[in-house]
Amino acid sequence: MTLTASRPPSRLLDRDRASGRAPRRRARWPLAALLAVLSLLTLAPFLAMLVVALTPAGRPTLPAQWPETLTLDNLTSVLSASGFVEWTVNSIVYSVVSVVVILLTASMAGYAFAKKRFPGRDVMFWTFLATMMVPFQATLIPTFVLVNSLDGVDTFWGLIVPTLANSQAVFLMRQFILGLPDELFDAAKVDGASELRVYLTIVVPLTRPIMATLGVFVFLWHWNDFLWPLVVGQSDATRTLTVGLTTLRTEEMQLSMLMASATVSVVPCLLVFFLLQRYLVNSIAMTGFK
């Protein structure tokens, strides 16, 4: 019987080094450092905006020089403006209601276009998708005339309803649901599940990552929307935050006040992103897995 001696650890290390594993591991550090530097560069505009917003009015600030003192007076002036609370509530209602309705309708339409067979399905889908090529500015006046004829100007339904037909959301939901295995839906049908139960027990749970990602994007679109709320919201009762803050601007308004207004409007977007960032990562991971 022949005994085989085990290889010394040094030979194993030499073999790993010869195969190139160690150099590849070391080569990741420059890439990680580059990504870290690029991440800091993307934060630079936000930090500059915050510094300018905290600079006393009339004092020199960035980019000329670093301010000598920082104060919260500019942010306090913006937050204490008449109508600020009402504008914020209007923006929340406009964004949240739009997110809920768009996710509901887009997931249903995406499920129908992805897993159902009916005459004219593909023609209907591509026709609906073709509306993405039409800019909103081209349909602004006809949409306003239609809403005005229905007495929807300066109302919440007139503000929200015209923005609910979101072809991008339907496209993303359809593409995601296409990757779900058909065996799940066939098994549900064999068990006698209704379409509503299939949607609630299969489609909704499995599409949570893409729904969370889409919800973030839809919230940002509506929170930062300016043109349509400017046209429809003609009083503080329906005026959103982005439109309301522009009413505070005058020709003599200091740059620090403008940056304070921008800081206030961007904070909710950052909060939503940080609260749902894990769903964004899961969505990207699942997309790569599929």
C-alpha positions in Angstrom: 0.0 0.0 0.0 1.3 3.4 -1.0 0.9 6.5 1.2 0.5 9.8 -0.5 1.8 12.8 1.4 -0.4 15.8 1.6 0.7 19.0 -0.2 2.3 21.6 2.0 0.4 24.8 2.4 3.1 26.7 0.6 2.5 24.7 -2.5 -1.2 25.5 -2.3 -0.4 29.2 -2.1 2.0 28.9 -5.0 -0.7 27.1 -7.0 -3.3 29.9 -6.2 -0.8 32.6 -7.1 0.0 30.8 -10.3 -3.7 30.6 -11.2 -4.1 34.3 -10.8 -6.5 34.3 -7.9 -4.5 36.6 -5.6 -3.8 39.2 -8.3 -7.5 39.4 -9.2 -8.4 39.9 -5.6 -5.9 42.7 -5.3 -7.0 44.2 -8.6 -10.5 44.9 -7.1 -9.1 47.5 -4.7 -8.4 50.2 -7.4 -11.9 49.7 -8.8 -13.5 50.0 -5.4 -11.5 53.2 -4.7 -12.5 54.6 -8.0 -16.2 53.9 -7.3 -15.8 55.5 -3.8 -14.4 58.7 -5.3 -17.1 58.8 -8.0 -19.8 58.4 -5.2 -18.3 61.3 -3.3 -18.3 63.4 -6.5 -22.0 62.7 -6.9 -22.7 64.0 -3.4 -20.7 67.2 -4.0 -23.6 69.1 -5.5 -26.0 68.2 -2.6 -23.4 69.2 -0.1 -22.8 72.5 -1.9 -26.5 73.2 -2.0 -26.8 72.5 1.8 -23.8 74.8 2.6 -25.2 77.6 0.5 -28.7 77.1 2.1 -27.1 77.4 5.6 -25.1 80.6 4.6 -26.5 83.9 6.1 -28.2 86.0 3.4 -25.9 88.5 1.7 -22.7 86.8 3.0 -20.0 85.4 0.6 -20.4 81.6 0.1 -19.5 78.9 -2.4 -18.0 78.8 -5.0 -16.2 82.1 -4.1 -15.2 81.0 -0.6 -16.3 78.9 2.3 -18.8 80.7 4.5 -17.6 82.0 7.8 -20.7 81.1 9.7 -23.7 78.8 9.1 -27.3 79.5 10.2 -30.7 77.9 9.9 -32.5 81.2 9.3 -33.0 80.5 5.6 -34.5 77.1 6.2 -36.7 78.6 9.0 -37.9 81.3 6.6 -38.9 78.8 4.0 -40.6 76.4 6.5 -42.5 79.3 8.1 -43.8 80.7 4.8 -47.6 80.9 4.6 -49.0 77.9 2.8 -46.0 75.8 3.2 -47.8 73.1 5.2 -50.7 73.1 2.8 -48.3 72.8 -0.2 -46.5 69.9 1.5 -49.8 68.0 2.2 -50.9 68.6 -1.4 -47.6 67.1 -2.7 -47.9 64.1 -0.4 -51.5 63.5 -1.6 -50.6 64.0 -5.2 -47.6 61.6 -5.0 -48.9 58.9 -2.7 -52.3 58.5 -4.4 -50.6 58.4 -7.8 -48.2 55.8 -6.7 -50.9 53.5 -5.3 -53.2 53.8 -8.3 -50.4 53.4 -10.9 -48.9 50.4 -9.1 -52.4 48.8 -8.9 -53.3 49.4 -12.6 -49.8 48.8 -14.0 -49.5 45.4 -12.2 -52.9 44.3 -13.4 -52.2 45.4 -17.0 -48.7 43.9 -16.9 -50.2 40.6 -15.7 -52.8 40.6 -18.5 -50.3 41.5 -21.2 -47.7 38.9 -19.9 -49.8 35.8 -19.0 -53.2 36.2 -20.7 -54.1 35.3 -24.3 -56.8 37.5 -25.9 -57.4 38.9 -29.4 -55.4 42.0 -30.2 -53.2 41.7 -27.1 -49.9 42.5 -28.8 -51.4 45.3 -31.0 -53.0 46.9 -27.9 -49.7 46.6 -25.9 -47.5 48.1 -28.6 -50.0 50.8 -29.3 -50.1 51.7 -25.7 -46.4 51.6 -25.5 -46.1 53.9 -28.5 -47.5 56.8 -26.4 -44.1 56.9 -24.7 -42.8 58.7 -27.9 -45.3 61.5 -27.5 -44.0 64.2 -25.2 -46.3 65.5 -22.5 -45.9 69.1 -23.7 -47.6 68.1 -27.0 -50.7 66.9 -25.2 -50.7 69.6 -22.5 -53.2 72.0 -24.1 -55.7 69.3 -25.2 -55.5 67.7 -21.7 -56.1 71.0 -20.0 -59.0 71.8 -22.3 -60.6 68.4 -21.5 -60.1 68.8 -17.8 -61.4 72.3 -17.9 -64.5 71.2 -19.7 -65.1 68.7 -16.9 -64.6 71.4 -14.2 -61.4 69.7 -13.1 -59.2 72.7 -12.9 -58.0 73.5 -9.4 -59.3 70.2 -8.1 -57.4 67.1 -6.9 -58.9 64.7 -9.4 -58.0 67.1 -12.2 -54.5 67.1 -10.8 -54.1 63.4 -10.4 -56.2 61.5 -13.0 -54.4 62.8 -16.2 -51.1 61.5 -14.9 -52.2 57.9 -14.1 -51.9 56.4 -17.6 -48.2 55.4 -17.2 -47.0 53.3 -20.1 -43.5 53.0 -18.7 -44.9 51.4 -15.6 -47.0 48.9 -17.6 -44.0 48.0 -19.7 -41.7 47.4 -16.7 -44.4 45.3 -14.9 -45.0 43.2 -18.1 -41.3 42.5 -18.6 -40.9 41.4 -15.0 -44.0 39.2 -14.9 -42.9 37.5 -18.2 -40.0 36.0 -16.2 -42.3 34.3 -13.7 -42.8 30.6 -14.3 -46.0 29.6 -16.0 -46.3 26.5 -13.8 -47.3 28.7 -10.9 -50.3 30.1 -12.7 -51.2 26.7 -14.2 -51.1 25.1 -10.7 -53.4 27.9 -9.4 -55.9 27.3 -12.1 -55.9 23.6 -11.4 -56.6 24.3 -7.8 -59.6 26.4 -8.9 -58.2 29.8 -7.9 -60.0 32.8 -9.3 -58.2 35.5 -11.3 -58.4 37.9 -8.3 -56.8 35.3 -6.0 -54.1 34.5 -8.5 -53.3 38.2 -8.7 -53.3 38.7 -4.9 -51.5 35.5 -4.0 -49.0 35.1 -6.9 -48.5 38.3 -8.8 -48.4 40.8 -6.0 -46.0 38.9 -3.7 -43.6 38.0 -6.5 -43.5 41.5 -8.0 -42.8 43.3 -4.7 -39.2 44.2 -5.7 -40.2 45.7 -9.0 -43.2 47.4 -7.5 -41.0 49.0 -4.8 -38.6 50.2 -7.4 -41.4 51.5 -9.6 -43.0 53.1 -6.6 -39.8 55.1 -5.9 -39.6 56.3 -9.5 -43.3 57.2 -9.7 -43.1 59.1 -6.3 -40.1 61.1 -7.6 -41.8 61.9 -10.9 -44.8 63.3 -9.2 -43.1 64.9 -6.3 -40.8 66.8 -8.7 -43.5 67.4 -11.2 -43.9 71.1 -12.0 -45.6 71.8 -15.3 -48.9 70.1 -14.9 -49.5 71.2 -11.2 -48.6 74.7 -12.3 -51.3 74.7 -15.0 -54.0 73.0 -13.0 -53.3 74.1 -9.4 -54.3 77.7 -9.4 -54.7 78.3 -5.7 -53.1 77.2 -2.4 -55.8 74.6 -2.0 -54.3 72.4 -4.8 -50.8 73.9 -5.3 -48.0 71.5 -4.7 -44.7 72.2 -3.0 -42.6 72.6 -6.1 -45.0 75.2 -7.5 -45.6 76.9 -4.1 -41.9 77.4 -3.5 -41.6 79.3 -6.8 -44.1 81.9 -5.5 -41.6 82.8 -2.8 -39.0 83.7 -5.5 -38.5 87.3 -6.5 -35.9 89.2 -8.4 -34.2 90.3 -5.2 -34.3 86.9 -3.6 -30.9 85.8 -2.3 -29.1 82.6 -3.6 -29.1 81.2 -0.1 -32.9 81.3 0.0 -33.2 79.6 -3.4 -30.9 76.8 -2.1 -32.9 76.6 1.1 -36.1 76.0 -1.0 -34.4 73.4 -3.1 -33.1 71.6 0.1 -36.6 71.5 1.6 -38.0 70.0 -1.6 -35.4 67.3 -2.0 -35.4 66.0 1.5 -38.6 63.8 1.1 -37.1 62.3 -2.1 -34.0 61.3 -0.2 -36.0 59.8 2.7 -38.1 57.7 0.3 -35.0 56.5 -1.5 -33.2 55.5 1.8 -36.3 53.7 3.1 -36.8 51.6 0.0 -33.2 51.2 -1.1 -33.1 47.5 0.0 -36.0 46.8 -2.4 -34.1 48.5 -5.2 -31.1 46.2 -4.5 -33.4 43.1 -4.4 -34.9 44.1 -7.7 -31.5 44.5 -9.4 -30.4 41.2 -7.9 -33.5 39.3 -9.1 -33.2 40.8 -12.6 -29.6 39.6 -12.8 -30.6 36.2 -11.5 -33.3 35.8 -14.1 
